[in-house]
């Protein structure tokens, strides 16, 4: 059977080490996502009244939100019993573990603080940032694949992969499915949708709806966490966490077009004092 499927090679998670400092594939993917997001955001900066320094601040705060929220979300959503036994587990980031849904909450909090400081509307900031997020998501999924982690369920499809530490059975390369849908497809949808004037909140709503729907679908191909399994042998924790995103996204799109569809609100113009810096 092994000869019929791609056997994942051993890839050192550490690219290069300089003394106590190591550059890992996953960290490199985060860096690639951040740099690409900043470059694309700079292309659309003229649509706002933000300065380049404020754009840097916004993306930096968002990056911190991803890291802090992702770790806290992973611990509380997926490892809460472990946290109760050892509260310091929250800070043991070297053991690994990040949650997108926790990272999303962290980003929303960071953008809310940025919007408040710059006297902007949270949805205005969200509409600007939403098309950039899939870049980081896609890069992160490539990092998951290179690390041979978060693999898929067993399958006999021709493109199945036999991952190390995942038994000797072929599995869906679900990391690449997520890269294709949550990364590439969602980016194209949001980038094209946001290229024309939209009512405030519509782009943010489409992001929540799109990611939630794609994640819900891919969870059927992704191996559930061993200590959690499936609820009623049908639905995973990731799908449960994605349902509120789908509902909120739909509601936000309806609200945006029904109550907020004024032409002057279409572009994310903001009333910001350009001298305000963090």
C-alpha positions in Angstrom: 0.0 0.0 0.0 2.8 2.4 0.8 4.1 2.2 -2.8 0.7 3.5 -4.1 0.8 6.7 -2.1 3.1 9.6 -1.4 5.1 9.0 1.7 5.9 12.3 3.4 9.7 12.8 3.7 11.4 13.8 6.9 11.6 17.6 6.9 13.5 19.3 9.8 11.1 21.8 11.3 14.1 24.1 11.9 15.4 25.7 8.8 18.5 27.3 10.4 19.9 27.9 13.9 22.1 30.7 15.0 23.0 29.9 18.6 19.9 29.9 20.7 17.8 31.4 17.9 16.2 29.1 15.4 14.1 29.8 12.3 11.4 27.3 11.9 9.2 26.7 8.8 6.0 27.6 10.7 7.6 30.9 11.9 8.8 31.6 8.3 5.3 31.1 7.0 3.9 33.6 9.6 6.6 36.1 8.4 5.7 35.6 4.8 2.0 36.1 5.5 2.7 39.3 7.4 5.0 40.8 4.8 2.6 39.9 2.0 -0.3 41.4 3.9 1.6 44.6 4.5 2.5 44.9 0.8 -1.0 44.4 -0.4 -2.4 46.7 2.3 0.0 49.4 1.1 -1.6 49.1 -2.4 -5.0 50.1 -1.0 -3.8 52.6 1.6 -4.9 55.5 -0.7 -8.5 54.5 0.0 -8.2 55.6 3.6 -6.9 58.6 5.5 -4.4 56.4 7.4 -0.7 57.1 7.2 1.8 54.3 6.5 2.9 54.4 10.1 -0.6 53.8 11.3 -1.0 50.9 8.8 2.2 49.4 10.3 0.7 49.8 13.8 -2.6 48.3 12.8 -1.0 45.2 11.2 1.5 44.8 14.1 -1.4 44.9 16.6 -3.3 42.4 14.5 -0.2 40.1 14.4 0.0 40.3 18.2 -3.7 39.5 18.4 -3.2 36.4 16.2 -0.4 35.1 18.4 -1.9 35.8 21.8 -5.5 35.0 20.9 -4.4 31.9 19.0 -2.6 30.5 22.0 -5.3 31.4 24.5 -8.0 30.1 22.2 -6.2 26.8 21.7 -5.8 26.3 25.4 -9.4 27.2 26.3 -11.1 25.6 23.3 -9.0 22.4 22.9 -6.9 21.9 26.1 -9.0 23.3 28.9 -8.7 20.2 31.2 -4.9 20.4 30.8 -5.1 24.1 31.7 -7.1 23.2 34.9 -4.4 20.7 35.9 -1.5 23.0 35.0 -2.4 26.8 34.6 1.2 27.4 33.5 0.4 25.4 30.4 -1.0 28.5 28.9 2.5 30.0 28.7 4.2 26.9 27.4 4.1 28.1 23.8 7.1 25.8 22.9 4.8 22.8 23.2 2.8 24.1 20.2 -0.8 24.8 19.8 -2.7 27.6 18.0 -6.4 28.1 17.3 -7.7 30.1 14.4 -10.9 31.0 16.2 -8.9 32.2 19.2 -6.7 34.2 16.9 -9.7 35.7 15.3 -11.0 36.9 18.7 -7.5 38.3 19.4 -7.4 40.2 16.1 -10.9 41.7 16.6 -9.8 42.9 20.1 -6.6 44.4 18.6 -8.5 46.1 15.7 -11.1 47.4 18.2 -8.3 49.1 20.2 -6.8 50.5 17.0 -10.2 51.8 15.8 -10.8 53.4 19.2 -7.4 55.1 19.3 -7.7 56.4 15.7 -11.4 57.4 16.1 -12.4 55.0 13.3 -15.3 52.5 13.1 -14.4 48.9 13.9 -16.2 47.6 10.8 -14.3 50.1 8.6 -11.0 48.7 9.9 -12.4 45.1 9.6 -13.4 45.7 6.0 -9.9 46.9 5.2 -8.1 44.0 6.9 -10.4 41.1 6.0 -9.1 40.6 2.4 -5.5 40.4 3.8 -6.2 37.6 6.4 -6.4 34.7 3.9 -2.8 35.3 3.0 -1.7 34.5 6.5 -4.1 31.6 6.7 -2.8 30.1 3.5 0.8 30.5 4.6 0.1 29.0 7.9 -1.5 25.9 6.3 1.6 25.4 4.2 3.6 25.5 7.5 1.3 22.9 8.9 1.9 20.7 5.9 5.7 21.1 6.0 5.6 20.2 9.7 3.5 17.1 8.9 0.9 18.1 11.5 -2.9 18.5 11.5 -3.2 15.8 8.9 -6.5 14.5 7.4 -8.6 11.5 7.9 -7.7 8.1 6.3 -8.7 7.8 2.7 -7.9 5.9 -0.5 -7.9 8.8 -2.9 -4.9 8.8 -5.3 -3.4 11.9 -3.8 -3.4 10.6 -0.3 -0.3 11.1 1.9 1.3 8.8 4.5 2.4 11.2 7.2 5.1 10.4 9.8 3.7 9.9 13.3 0.2 9.3 11.8 0.3 5.6 11.4 0.9 3.7 8.2 -2.4 4.6 6.6 -2.9 7.1 3.7 -4.6 10.3 4.7 -6.2 13.4 3.1 -3.6 16.2 2.9 -6.2 18.4 4.6 -3.6 21.2 5.2 -3.5 21.7 1.4 -7.3 21.7 1.2 -7.3 24.5 3.7 -4.6 26.3 1.9 -6.6 26.1 -1.3 -9.9 27.2 0.2 -9.2 29.3 3.3 -6.1 30.8 1.6 -6.3 31.1 -2.1 -10.0 30.9 -2.8 -11.1 33.1 0.1 -8.4 35.7 -0.8 -9.6 35.9 -4.5 -13.3 36.2 -3.4 -12.6 38.9 -0.8 -10.1 40.8 -3.0 -12.4 41.0 -5.9 -15.5 41.7 -3.8 -13.7 44.6 -1.9 -12.3 46.1 -5.2 -15.7 47.8 -5.6 -17.5 50.1 -3.2 -19.4 48.1 -0.6 -21.5 49.2 2.4 -19.7 49.1 5.7 -19.5 45.7 7.2 -20.2 43.7 4.0 -16.6 42.7 3.4 -16.2 41.7 7.1 -19.4 39.7 6.9 -18.3 37.9 3.7 -15.0 37.0 5.4 -16.8 35.4 8.4 -19.2 33.6 6.2 -16.6 32.4 3.7 -14.1 31.2 6.3 -16.7 29.6 8.4 -18.2 27.7 5.5 -14.9 26.6 4.1 -13.6 25.4 7.5 -16.9 23.6 8.2 -16.5 21.7 5.0 -12.8 20.9 5.4 -13.4 19.5 8.9 -15.0 16.5 7.2 -11.6 15.6 5.8 -9.5 16.7 8.7 -8.6 14.2 11.5 -10.4 15.3 14.7 -8.3 16.0 17.8 -7.7 12.6 19.4 -8.7 13.7 22.9 -11.9 15.4 21.6 -13.1 13.2 18.8 -16.5 13.9 17.2 -19.7 15.0 19.0 -22.4 12.4 18.3 -19.9 10.8 15.8 -20.8 13.6 13.4 -19.6 17.1 14.2 -16.1 18.3 15.3 -15.1 21.1 17.7 -13.8 23.1 14.7 -17.2 22.9 13.1 -19.0 24.0 16.2 -16.7 27.0 16.5 -17.3 27.8 12.8 -21.1 27.9 13.1 -21.2 31.3 14.9 -19.0 32.7 12.2 -21.3 31.6 9.4 -24.4 33.0 11.3 -22.7 36.3 12.2 -21.3 36.7 8.7 -24.8 36.2 7.1 -26.4 38.6 9.6 -23.7 41.2 9.0 -24.0 41.1 5.2 -27.8 41.5 5.5 -27.5 44.3 8.0 -24.8 46.1 5.8 -27.0 46.1 2.7 -30.3 46.7 4.4 -29.3 49.4 6.9 -25.9 50.7 5.9 -25.9 50.8 2.0 -25.2 54.4 1.6 -22.7 55.3 -1.3 -20.7 57.6 0.9 -20.0 54.7 3.3 -18.8 52.4 0.6 -15.1 53.2 0.7 -13.4 52.8 4.0 -12.6 56.5 4.5 -11.8 57.4 8.1 -11.6 60.6 10.1 -8.2 60.2 11.6 -5.7 62.5 12.9 -2.5 61.5 11.1 -0.4 62.7 13.9 -1.8 60.0 16.2 0.7 57.2 16.6 1.1 54.4 19.0 
